[in-house]
Amino acid sequence: MKTLNLPKVYSDYFLDCDRKRVRHILLQGGRRSRKTWSTFEKLYAMGCYIGGLTILVATYQFPTLQLTIQDFEECVGAKVSGSLRHGYHAITDGNTLWQFNHFDTRSKAQGTKCDIMFVNEALQMPESVVKTLLMGCRWQAYYNYNPTDAGWVQHLENAALLKTTFRDNPYLTDAQLQEFENIKERAMRPTASRWDKYQYRVFYLGEFDQFVGKVFHNLRACSVHDYEQVPATESYGIDFGFATDGDPTTLVGCKRYGNDLYFREYIYEQGLTSDADLGHKIIAAGLNYATPICADYGGMGKGRIHNLRTANNGTWTGELAKGFSVYNCVKTGILDGLSQLLTHDNIFIVEGSDQMRIEMEEYAIDENGKPKGADHAIDAARYAYNYNIRNYA
């Protein structure tokens, strides 16, 4: 059995819920409050001591499921196997079966059976899907979420709630702690934007809030020369466009220096559906087969990534013959992903990145919490940024 590192606030809460036989166990908290890992550790311990449990780990979207599986493997130390088509699973001590799946429709949730259910990023999932999953859950259900919208969790009966913040996580690094102090400092400024205050309430304090309005308030201009002089490693992200939707294919570069971000638009083109043509444009942008590029695998993206990686199964010649080092992007919820970008004091847009600048200037969240405006370059920027923070100091 692995050694558990469960913070006391979580262990006390879980023990109290078990003693009272609580059906719905809610974990509401800001970013980095260790909600997901603590839930995995608790359920892992239950599986060890009780034995023979079936635990369903559910998300609404597949990208969230991928991140959840990654957290599980790092936390528990067990390997998850399977496929998108047939679902994912793992076996841990006590012959505990873990099942991992995303449920984007109510019909997909029908017939699911488990002893315990864990819904990660629960507020992303519609109430009708959760109710369907609960019909097959024999014992307890755990819900983990950032407090962006109270929604259906308020109506659960026989429920207990634990509110946490980053201060309840004793394992944060000094750099991670400084991120939160930066959020607080910006929110306390007389010139603080609505987004600054939103981030402070939701991600710092762990309280409910809803953001409405334009998102990017800290945009600055940057020359190509100044961008090239920034002493930081550049990372790259691609968002594919397809003939079926007419969206542009975008390639964006990202640099991170101090507490500033820099983005440069290299490709923003509609109708770029030929992978070979895209490959030539990637090379024209100054990249080569060894340059890491993070790409969106959603929809038909998986096939395009495969073609770029394998030089179209070895059929390309010349400068395309080696293919490209394209990686599946780590996707997050939209607001969570944007909030990471906006923890930086300034976002510099390099001259010539006209479409990206327009997207960021116009991007907004409506009264229903839905994004408004084009986000093709913004998505590519998020992929590049996520690769940057995971791989470059």
C-alpha positions in Angstrom: 0.0 0.0 0.0 1.4 3.4 -1.0 2.0 6.1 1.6 -0.8 8.7 1.8 -0.2 12.4 2.1 -3.7 13.5 2.9 -3.9 17.0 4.5 -5.7 17.0 7.8 -8.6 19.2 6.7 -9.5 16.5 4.1 -8.9 13.5 6.3 -11.1 15.0 9.1 -13.9 15.8 6.5 -13.9 12.4 4.9 -14.0 10.6 8.3 -16.9 12.7 9.4 -18.8 12.0 6.1 -18.2 8.3 6.5 -19.3 8.4 10.2 -22.6 10.2 9.2 -23.0 8.0 6.0 -23.2 11.1 3.8 -24.3 10.3 0.3 -23.0 13.3 -1.6 -19.5 14.6 -0.7 -18.8 18.0 -2.1 -15.3 19.5 -2.4 -15.5 23.2 -3.4 -12.2 25.1 -3.7 -9.9 27.4 -5.4 -7.1 26.4 -7.6 -4.3 24.1 -6.3 -6.2 23.3 -3.1 -5.5 19.6 -3.6 -9.1 18.6 -4.1 -8.5 16.0 -6.8 -5.4 14.3 -5.2 -7.1 14.2 -1.8 -10.1 12.5 -3.2 -8.0 9.9 -5.0 -6.0 9.2 -1.9 -9.1 8.7 0.2 -10.8 6.4 -2.4 -7.5 4.5 -2.8 -7.4 3.9 1.0 -11.1 2.7 1.0 -10.3 0.3 -1.8 -7.4 -1.1 0.2 -9.3 -1.7 3.4 -12.7 -2.8 2.0 -11.5 -4.6 -1.1 -13.4 -5.5 -4.3 -14.8 -2.0 -4.9 -15.7 -0.5 -8.3 -14.9 3.2 -8.5 -16.2 5.3 -11.4 -14.2 8.5 -12.2 -16.4 10.6 -14.4 -15.9 13.9 -16.3 -18.0 15.8 -18.8 -15.3 16.4 -21.4 -12.6 14.1 -22.7 -9.8 16.6 -22.2 -10.7 16.9 -18.5 -10.7 13.1 -18.3 -7.1 13.0 -19.7 -6.0 15.5 -17.0 -7.8 13.5 -14.4 -6.1 10.2 -15.5 -2.8 12.0 -15.4 -3.4 13.1 -11.8 -4.5 9.6 -10.8 -1.4 8.0 -12.2 0.9 10.5 -10.4 -1.1 10.4 -7.2 -1.8 6.7 -6.8 1.1 5.3 -8.8 -1.0 2.9 -10.9 -1.1 2.7 -14.7 -4.3 3.4 -16.5 -5.0 1.4 -19.7 -7.7 1.3 -22.3 -9.0 3.5 -25.1 -11.4 6.3 -25.9 -13.8 3.9 -27.6 -13.9 1.3 -24.8 -13.1 3.4 -21.8 -10.1 3.3 -19.4 -9.4 1.3 -16.3 -6.9 0.5 -13.6 -6.5 -2.0 -10.7 -5.1 -1.0 -7.4 -4.5 -2.7 -4.0 -7.5 -4.5 -2.6 -8.5 -5.6 -6.1 -10.1 -2.2 -6.6 -11.4 -1.6 -10.1 -11.2 2.0 -11.3 -13.2 3.0 -14.4 -12.5 6.3 -16.2 -14.9 7.7 -18.7 -16.4 11.0 -19.9 -20.1 11.5 -20.2 -21.1 14.2 -22.6 -24.7 12.9 -23.1 -27.3 11.5 -20.8 -27.7 8.3 -22.9 -24.0 7.5 -22.5 -24.4 7.5 -18.7 -27.3 5.0 -18.8 -26.6 1.6 -17.4 -23.4 2.6 -15.6 -22.8 0.7 -12.4 -20.3 1.4 -9.5 -19.9 1.3 -5.8 -18.5 4.9 -5.6 -18.5 7.7 -8.1 -16.1 10.6 -8.4 -17.2 13.5 -10.7 -14.2 15.7 -11.4 -14.9 19.3 -12.5 -18.4 18.5 -11.6 -20.0 21.8 -12.5 -19.1 21.2 -16.1 -21.5 18.3 -16.2 -25.3 18.8 -16.7 -27.5 17.8 -13.9 -29.4 15.3 -16.1 -26.2 13.4 -16.7 -25.3 13.3 -13.0 -28.8 12.1 -12.1 -28.5 9.3 -14.6 -25.0 8.3 -13.2 -26.4 8.3 -9.7 -29.0 5.7 -10.6 -26.1 3.2 -10.9 -24.1 4.4 -7.9 -24.6 2.1 -4.9 -22.9 4.0 -2.2 -21.2 7.4 -2.2 -20.7 10.2 -4.8 -17.8 12.7 -4.6 -17.9 16.0 -6.5 -14.9 18.2 -7.1 -15.3 21.7 -8.5 -14.1 25.3 -8.7 -16.8 27.7 -7.5 -17.6 29.3 -10.9 -21.4 28.6 -10.7 -23.3 27.0 -7.9 -25.8 25.3 -10.2 -27.3 21.9 -9.4 -25.0 21.0 -6.5 -27.2 23.3 -4.2 -30.1 20.9 -4.6 -28.4 17.6 -3.5 -29.9 16.0 -0.4 -27.9 14.2 2.3 -24.8 16.2 1.2 -21.8 17.7 3.0 -19.6 20.5 1.8 -15.9 21.2 2.3 -14.6 24.6 1.1 -10.8 24.8 0.6 -8.2 27.1 -0.8 -4.6 26.9 -1.7 -3.7 27.4 2.0 -5.1 23.9 2.7 -2.4 22.4 0.5 0.9 22.1 2.4 2.7 20.8 -0.7 2.8 23.9 -2.8 6.2 25.3 -3.9 7.3 28.9 -3.2 6.7 29.8 -6.9 3.1 28.4 -6.7 2.4 30.3 -3.6 3.7 33.5 -5.2 1.2 33.0 -8.0 -1.6 33.4 -5.5 0.0 36.5 -3.9 0.1 38.0 -7.4 -3.6 37.3 -7.9 -4.4 39.0 -4.5 -2.1 42.0 -5.3 -3.8 42.7 -8.6 -7.2 42.4 -7.1 -6.4 45.0 -4.4 -5.2 47.6 -6.9 -7.5 50.7 -7.4 -7.3 49.9 -11.1 -8.2 46.2 -10.7 -10.3 44.8 -13.5 -13.5 42.7 -13.1 -11.4 39.7 -14.1 -8.8 40.4 -11.4 -11.5 40.5 -8.8 -13.2 37.4 -10.2 -9.9 35.4 -10.0 -9.4 36.5 -6.4 -12.8 35.4 -5.3 -12.9 32.1 -7.1 -9.3 30.9 -7.3 -7.8 32.6 -4.2 -10.7 32.6 -1.7 -12.6 29.6 -3.2 -15.9 31.6 -3.2 -18.6 31.5 -5.9 -18.6 34.3 -8.5 -19.6 34.7 -12.1 -17.7 36.6 -14.6 -19.4 38.6 -17.4 -17.7 40.9 -19.9 -14.5 41.2 -21.9 -11.7 38.9 -20.7 -8.3 40.3 -21.8 -7.6 43.7 -20.1 -3.8 43.6 -20.0 -2.9 43.6 -23.7 0.3 45.4 -24.8 2.1 45.7 -28.2 5.5 44.3 -28.9 7.8 44.6 -31.9 9.3 41.5 -33.7 12.8 42.7 -32.7 11.9 43.0 -29.0 10.2 39.6 -29.1 13.2 38.0 -30.5 15.3 39.6 -27.8 13.2 38.2 -24.9 15.6 35.7 -23.2 13.1 32.9 -22.9 12.4 29.6 -24.7 9.6 29.8 -27.3 6.9 27.2 -27.3 4.3 26.6 -30.0 0.6 25.7 -30.3 -1.6 24.7 -33.2 -5.4 24.9 -33.4 -6.6 23.0 -36.5 -9.2 24.4 -38.9 -11.3 22.0 -41.0 -13.2 22.2 -44.3 -16.4 21.2 -42.5 -16.5 24.3 -40.3 -14.4 26.9 -42.2 -12.4 27.8 -39.1 -8.8 28.9 -39.7 -5.7 26.9 -38.8 -3.6 28.8 -36.4 0.0 28.5 -35.2 1.1 30.7 -32.2 4.4 31.1 -30.4 4.7 31.8 -26.7 7.4 33.2 -24.5 7.3 33.7 -20.8 9.6 36.1 -19.0 9.3 37.5 -15.5 5.5 37.9 -15.0 4.9 38.9 -18.6 3.6 36.7 -21.5 4.4 37.2 -25.2 2.5 35.7 -28.1 3.3 35.7 -31.8 0.9 34.6 -34.6 2.7 32.6 -37.3 -0.2 31.1 -39.2 -3.9 32.2 -39.3 -5.4 30.8 -42.5 -8.8 29.5 -43.5 -9.0 26.5 -45.9 -5.6 25.1 -44.8 -6.8 21.5 -44.8 -3.8 19.9 -46.5 -1.4 18.6 -43.9 1.4 18.8 -46.5 0.7 22.5 -47.1 0.5 23.1 -43.3 3.9 21.4 -43.0 5.5 23.7 -45.6 4.1 26.7 -43.7 5.4 25.4 -40.4 8.9 25.2 -41.9 8.4 28.7 -43.5 7.7 30.0 -40.0 11.2 28.8 -38.9 10.3 25.6 -37.2 11.6 22.1 -38.1 11.0 18.4 -37.4 12.7 18.7 -33.9 10.6 21.7 -32.7 8.0 20.7 -30.1 4.5 21.8 -31.1 1.4 21.3 -29.0 -1.7 20.6 -31.1 -5.5 20.1 -30.6 -6.4 16.5 -31.0 -10.2 17.0 -30.8 -12.5 16.2 -33.7 -10.3 15.2 -36.7 -7.2 16.6 -35.0 -6.0 13.1 -34.0 -5.6 12.2 -37.7 -3.8 15.4 -38.6 -1.4 15.0 -35.7 -0.6 11.5 -36.9 0.1 12.7 -40.4 2.4 15.5 -39.2 4.2 13.1 -36.9 4.7 10.3 -39.4 5.3 12.5 -42.6 2.0 11.1 -43.8 3.0 7.5 -43.0 6.4 8.0 -44.6 5.2 9.2 -48.0 6.4 12.8 -47.7 9.7 13.7 -49.3 12.1 16.6 -49.2 11.9 19.0 -46.3 8.8 17.2 -44.9 10.3 13.8 -44.9 11.2 13.7 -41.2 7.7 14.9 -40.1 7.2 17.1 -37.0 7.4 16.7 -33.2 3.7 17.3 -32.6 2.3 16.6 -29.1 -1.3 16.3 -27.9 -2.2 19.4 -26.0 -3.1 19.4 -22.3 -6.6 21.0 -22.4 -8.3 22.6 -19.5 -11.7 24.2 -18.9 -12.0 27.5 -20.8 -12.2 29.8 -17.8 -9.5 27.9 -15.9 -7.2 28.0 -18.9 -7.8 31.7 -19.5 -7.3 32.5 -15.8 -3.8 31.0 -16.0 -2.9 33.4 -18.8 -4.3 36.3 -16.9 -2.2 35.7 -13.8 0.5 37.5 -15.7 0.8 41.3 -15.5 1.0 41.9 -19.2 0.2 40.0 -22.4 2.3 41.3 -25.3 1.1 40.7 -28.8 3.8 40.8 -31.4 3.4 43.1 -34.4 1.9 41.4 -37.4 -0.3 39.2 -35.2 -3.4 41.1 -36.3 -6.0 38.3 -36.1 -4.8 37.2 -32.7 -5.0 40.8 -31.4 -8.6 41.2 -32.7 -9.6 37.9 -31.1 -8.2 38.9 -27.7 -9.6 42.4 -27.8 -13.1 41.1 -28.5 -13.2 37.9 -26.5 -15.9 38.0 -23.7 -18.0 35.9 -21.4 -21.8 36.3 -21.6 -24.4 36.3 -18.8 -24.7 32.5 -19.1 -21.0 31.9 -18.6 -20.5 31.1 -22.3 -17.6 32.6 -24.3 -18.3 35.0 -27.1 -16.1 35.7 -30.0 -13.5 33.8 -32.1 -10.9 31.9 -30.2 -8.8 30.1 -32.8 -5.5 31.9 -32.0 -6.5 32.1 -28.3 -6.8 28.3 -28.2 -3.4 27.9 -29.9 -1.9 30.3 -27.4 -3.3 28.3 -24.5 -1.8 25.1 -25.9 1.6 26.8 -26.3 1.4 28.3 -22.9 0.5 25.0 -21.2 3.5 23.3 -22.9 5.7 26.2 -21.8 4.8 26.1 -18.1 5.2 22.3 -18.0 8.5 22.0 -19.8 10.4 25.3 -19.4 11.5 27.0 -16.1 
